[in-house]
C-alpha cells in the first residue's frame, strides 16, 4: 500500500549510488527566502494541512490566476529573478557538500525552468546548470499562455516528493538522507528522511512542523543553512549519530 507509486510524466535523473550521504532539499521558502505574509496562499495552506484541499489543486488555481492576469512565462521568470533571494547559508552548505562528495538535489513542487532561471542569477550559470532538480515542468502554449505540467498528476501533491527519496531507501547500502523543507509540499517526503530539517522563519507559522508534530515525525528546526550545516557537519564527520541529531531538535 505504502509503495503504490504514482505514475511520473517526467524523467528522473539517475540516483547517486555508493554515496554515504545525500542532501535533498525543497526550493521555495527553504533554499530561497519567501515572503511569509502571503495571506492568500496561507488560506490555501491551511486547507491542505487540514486535508480539505490538495496542494496540486490549490497551486494550479494560484498559477491560473497569474496567467489570467496576462502574465507571460518569461515575465514571471524575470520577476522571480529580480525578487527571490537565497538563504544566507546555502552557498556555504552547497560548497561543503561538494567538497565532501554529498550530492545536493533540489526536490521541488515548483517548475524546473523557473528554478533554473532564478538559480543561475543567484549562483551563476555554471553552478546552476550542475545542480540536479526534480520538479514539475511548464507547458507554454502558442498564444503565450502557460500552465504547470505536474510530474504526478494523479497525486494530490502534483509532485509526490517521497518518490525522489524512496529509491535511495531501497538501495542495498542506502546513504544517510538529509532532507530540508518548510511547508505543505514537503509532507509526503517528511517521513522518509533520516534527518529531516524543518525551516523555521521567525514570526511565521510553520506548516511542516505542525504536520510533523501531529504525525510524530522527529525533525530538526533550522533558521538558515549555516545553522543546519553545523549539524550536518557533525553527522558527516562522525561526531554525532542521526539519532543524536534528531534529539537536538533545533540546529
Ligand atoms: Mg517550500
Boltz pocket constraint, residues with backbone or C-beta under 6 A from the ligand:
constraints:
  - pocket:
      binder: B
      contacts: [[A, 26], [A, 27], [A, 28], [A, 29], [A, 30], [A, 181], [A, 182], [A, 183], [A, 185]]
      max_distance: 6.0
